[in-house]
């Protein structure tokens, strides 16, 4: 009995065994002591004593349901009107049901009262519940350079020092290899297609290889948001075609499809941007380069060796393992 109140809640009654123990204590102590010990009144102790006939059944808890209906409960006529309307309109909604009751039967109760009555009578039990979303299994590549995820993140304004103009914006372009979780990040002043191409060129130099596929969202820096009649190709799509890279876009308004790069952006907020303060674009570039080196050397639970013996590998360690297994290269 952990509560500090002097009485126990009525909806959490004592069990018959507890009552029997209290009566045994009463045989060698006074009623006030027993009532204090069991957090109840003296009258309650004496009532248990009157009911007790030597069996636990005599101390069992009875129902607290009142014998007479509440004076403000739904009347028989109101219950009949509600049942008739539901029978004629099985898929009727709460608002429509309430409106018809008011219009045709002068129903004057609060709509919350009607809702509680419907819940109590089981009207909503048979309603089909919305199934929770279950994501389909994602086929993560097991080999290096198969697929990159590419996305853009706004650099938070809180990180910008007062020496920089208020209307100036900065963007973090992020590329992540799905197999190794190794990333390349680079800052830009604009969120445009030319910067997307420039970032991928830099990422190819950084990783030392080209991917077979790049997956992005449907931002204007990656694709045209509307179909063009003249058949022009987007700058980024044109670049991927020239480099022999497949450009794949995710389904609109489903950022989870680009989940690895999106999750890495959340980690950036926690590890980097929460503590970042830069005074110029060059300063941001310098600090981001140092953070990139650090982030690629942080162990990750999802990264394990192929033989399963080593766990919590860093992206750099996973990269070295896959380079050796896939291409026979030792860094």
N, C-alpha and C positions, 0 to 999 in steps of 0.2 A: 504494500500500500504506500505508494510514493507521493500521493498528493498532500499538499499542506492544508487543504480545507478541512473544516471540522466535521463535515458530513460527506458521505459517499454519494456519487451520482445515482439517481433513481434507475437509469437505464444500464447500470453496471452493477447489478445486485450481488449479494454474497451467495456463494454456493451453499448447499445443505451441509457440506462437511465443515465449512468455515463457521456456520452457525452452531454446529454441534461442539466445535472447539471452544467457541465463546461461552457456551453454557457449561462446559466442563470447567472453564476458568472461573465462571461465576460461582461454582460450588466451593471454591477456596478463596474468593476475593469478593469485594463489594461491587455493586452494579455500576457505580460511577467509574471505577477503574477499568472495568470491561468495556464500557461505552467509550471511554477515552482511547483505549487500545484499538478498538475496531472502528473508530471514527463514525460513531452513530449515537443516537440518543438513548437515554436510560429506558424510555418507554419502548423503544425497539427491542432492547434486551429482554424486557419482561414479556413482550408479545411473543418472542421466540420461545420463551419458557412456557407460556400457556399452550402454545401449539405443539410442543415437543411431547411425544408419547413413547420415546425410546427408539423410534425408527427415523431414518433419513427422509423417508417419503413425507413425513409430517412437516418437515422443514423445507420442502421443495417450493420453488418460487412460482406463484400463480401469475395469470395474465393481468396486465395493467390496462387492458382495453376497457373502456367505459361500457356500462350496461345499456345506457341510453344514448342515442345519437346526439351529436353536437347541435346546438340550436341554429348555428350558421351553416350547417352542412347542406349539400345539394338536396333539394326536395325530390320526391318521387316523380313529379311532373317534369322537372328540369332534367332528371336522368333519362326519362322517356324521350324527351325532345332531342337530347344529345344522341341517344342511341338510334332514333329514327333517322336523323340527318346523316349519321355515319353509315347506316345500313344502305341508304339510298345513294350516298356518295362515298364509297370506300376509300378513295384517294384524296379526300378533302383535306385542305391544310388548316392549320390552327386559326389563321386570320379570317379565312372564308367561313369556317364553322362559327367563329365568334360573331361575325357580321350577320349571318343568317339567324342565329339565336336572338340577337338584339332586334333584328328587323321583323321577324315573324312571331317571336314568342316573348318579347319584352324582357329579354335576359339582361339583368342589371349588374351582374357580378364582374369582378376584375378579370381580365384575360389570363392573368397568372393563376388565378383560382381554377379556371377552366383547364389550363395546361396541367396543373398538379392533379386534377381529377382524372384527366386522360392518362397521365403517367401511372397513377395508382391503379386504374382499372386495366392496365396492360395494353392500351391502344397503340403505344409506340413499340411494344415488344416485337411485333411481327413485321415492323418496317425493315426493309433491307438496309443494312449498314454499309457505309462506304468502305470499300476494302482499302487497307493500307497499301501504299505503293511499295512494290517489291522490285528493285532494280534487277535487270537481267544480268547474268554473269558477264563480266567484261574480260575480253581476251587480251590480256597484257602481253606484249611481246617478250620473249625470253632471250632474244639476241640483240646485240648492240646495233644501233643505227637503223632499226626497222621503222620506228615511228617517233616523231616529236610532237609535243603539244606546244602551242604558241598562243600567247595572250598578252594583253596590255593592262597595266595597273596604273591608276592615278597616284601620284606621290601626294600624301596628305599635306594640306596647307599648314598644319601645326608644326611641321618640320622646317618650314621656310623662315629664315631670319628676317628681321625688319629691314635689313639693308636691300632686300630684293623687292621689286615692284609687286604690289598686291595682285594685279591682274595677270601676272606671269604664272604659267602652269608647266608642270613637269610630269613625264610619263616614264614608267618602267616597263620595258619590253622584256618578256620572259620566254625562254625556250627551255623545255625539259625533255630529256630522253626518257621514254617510258620504262625501258628495261633497267636502267641504272639509277634513275631519279636524279642524275646529274643535271645541273642547270647552267644556263648562261643568261645573265641579266645585263641590260645596258640602258642608260637614261637618254631621253630625248625631250626636246622642247615642244614637239608637235606630234599629234596622233594621226599620221598620214601614211599612205601606201609606200612612199619612197623610204620612209624610216623602217617599215616592215621588211622591205627588201634589204636595206642596209644591215638590219639586225641579223637576218638569216646569213648574209655573207660573213659577218663577224662571228656568228655561231659556228659556221662551218670551219673557219680558221681556228676557233677555240677548241672545238671537239676533235678536229682532225679528220672528219669524214662527213659525207652528205647522207641525209636520211632517205629512205625509200618513200616515206609519206610524212606530210605535215598536217596536223589537225588544228583548226582554228574555229572560233565562233563566227557569227555573221556580221561582224563589225565592218564599217566602211573602209577601214584600213586594210581589209583582206579581200572583200568582194564588193561588187556594186549592190547596193540595197534595192535597186529597181532594175528591171530588164531594159537594156538599151536597144533601140530599133536598129541602130547602125551596126550592131554586132561587135562593137569594140570590146577588147579584153581588158580586164583589170590589170593594173601594173604588177600586183603581187602574183596573180594567176599566170600572167605572161612569163614572169621570172621563173616560177616553179616548172612551167612547161619547158622552158629553155634548158633548165638544169636537170630535167628528167625526174622531177619530184612530183608525186601525186599530192594534190591539195584537196583535203577532205574538210567539209564544214559540218558542224554539229547541228542538231535540230534546234530551231529558234526557241528562245526562252527556256533552255534546259542547260544551265551552266554545269550541271553534274556530269554531263558527257565529256567535259574537259576537266574532270575532277582533279587530276594530279596537279596541273598548273594552278588551278583555283585554290587547292589546299595549300600549295606552297606560298601563295600570296597571303593567306591567313597567317602562316608562320612568319612571313616577312613583317607583318604588322606587330606580332608579338616579340620578335627578336631584334628587329632593326628599326622600324619607323617609330616605335614607342620611345626610343632613346635618341633618334636622329635629330640633328640640328645642323643645317648647312647654310653657308653664306654666299655661295655662288654656284653656277652650274658646274664649274670645274671641281669645286669642293664636293658636290654631290657625286660626281663621277669617281673621284678618288675614294670616297667612303663606300660607295657601292661596290667598287672593285675589291676592297678589303673584305666586305661582307660576303661577296660571292665566294672568295677563297674559304672563308669560315663555314658558310652554309653547306658547301660540298664536302666538308669533312665532319659533319655531324651524323652520328649513327642513327639508323632508321630501323624500326621494328619490322617493316615489310621486306627488308633486304636481307636475304640469307644466301649462303653459298650453295652451289649446285648439289654438293654432297650432303647438305643439311647439317654439317658439323659446326659451321660458324654462323652465328646469328648476330643481328644488330650491326650489319656492315654499314660503312659510310658509302655515299655515292662514288667516291674515288676508289674505294676498295672493290666495289662491285664492278666498276669500269675496268680495273686491272684484271679481274677474274674473267670477264667476258671477252676482253681483248685477247687474252691468252687462249681461251677456249674456242673462240669464233675465228680469229685471224692468226693465231700463233704469235701475237706480238706481246712482248714484255716491256712495260714502261720502266 
